[in-house]
């Protein structure tokens, strides 16, 4: 990797553009706050299936491990 491209994330030419994006986002939020609040219930309802879709991997449903037979390990 070239040394001049190592820290491109916080480079000087990119800083004013990011600053303008931040100002534009602030104005959009300020002037359209009522529309954001109107859409908030729908965004929460939309977040539920998206969270289930992207976070379902944490429930232990792995396809690479063979199923274990729990009846053999139980003593009666």
C-alpha positions as CSV (number, residue, x, y, z in Angstrom):
1,X,0.0,0.0,0.0
2,X,1.3,3.4,-0.9
3,X,1.9,5.7,2.1
4,X,0.0,8.7,0.6
5,X,-3.2,6.5,0.3
6,X,-2.9,5.0,3.7
7,X,-5.2,7.4,5.6
8,X,-7.7,8.4,2.9
9,X,-10.6,8.3,5.2
10,X,-9.8,11.6,6.9
11,X,-8.0,13.3,4.0
12,X,-8.1,17.1,3.7
13,X,-10.0,17.3,0.3
14,X,-12.7,15.0,1.5
15,X,-13.4,17.0,4.8
16,X,-15.3,19.9,3.2
17,X,-17.5,17.5,1.3
18,X,-18.3,15.6,4.5
19,X,-19.0,18.9,6.2
20,X,-21.5,19.9,3.5
21,X,-23.2,16.5,3.8
22,X,-23.6,17.1,7.5
23,X,-25.1,20.5,7.0
24,X,-27.5,19.2,4.4
25,X,-28.5,16.3,6.7
26,X,-29.1,18.8,9.6
27,X,-31.3,21.0,7.4
28,X,-33.3,18.1,6.1
29,X,-33.9,16.8,9.6
30,X,-34.8,20.3,10.8
31,X,-37.2,21.2,8.0
32,X,-38.8,17.7,7.7
33,X,-38.9,16.6,11.3
34,X,-42.7,16.2,11.1
35,X,-42.4,13.8,8.2
36,X,-39.8,11.8,10.0
37,X,-42.1,11.5,13.1
38,X,-45.0,10.5,10.8
39,X,-42.9,7.6,9.3
40,X,-41.4,6.5,12.6
41,X,-44.1,3.8,13.4
42,X,-43.6,2.3,9.9
43,X,-39.9,2.3,10.3
44,X,-40.2,0.4,13.6
45,X,-42.4,-2.2,12.0
46,X,-40.0,-2.5,9.1
47,X,-37.1,-2.9,11.5
48,X,-38.6,-6.0,13.1
49,X,-38.3,-8.4,10.0
50,X,-35.0,-6.9,9.0
51,X,-33.5,-7.5,12.5
52,X,-34.9,-11.0,12.4
53,X,-33.4,-11.6,8.9
54,X,-30.0,-10.2,9.7
55,X,-29.6,-11.3,13.4
56,X,-31.1,-14.8,13.2
57,X,-27.6,-16.3,13.0
58,X,-27.2,-16.0,16.8
59,X,-29.8,-18.6,17.7
60,X,-27.5,-21.6,17.2
61,X,-29.1,-22.8,13.9
62,X,-25.8,-24.0,12.3
63,X,-25.9,-26.0,9.1
64,X,-22.3,-27.2,9.4
65,X,-22.6,-29.3,12.5
66,X,-24.5,-32.7,12.5
67,X,-27.5,-33.0,14.7
68,X,-27.0,-34.7,18.1
69,X,-29.3,-37.3,19.4
70,X,-30.3,-36.2,22.9
71,X,-32.0,-39.5,23.8
72,X,-28.7,-41.3,24.1
73,X,-27.1,-38.9,26.5
74,X,-30.1,-39.0,28.9
75,X,-30.0,-41.6,31.7
76,X,-33.3,-43.0,33.0
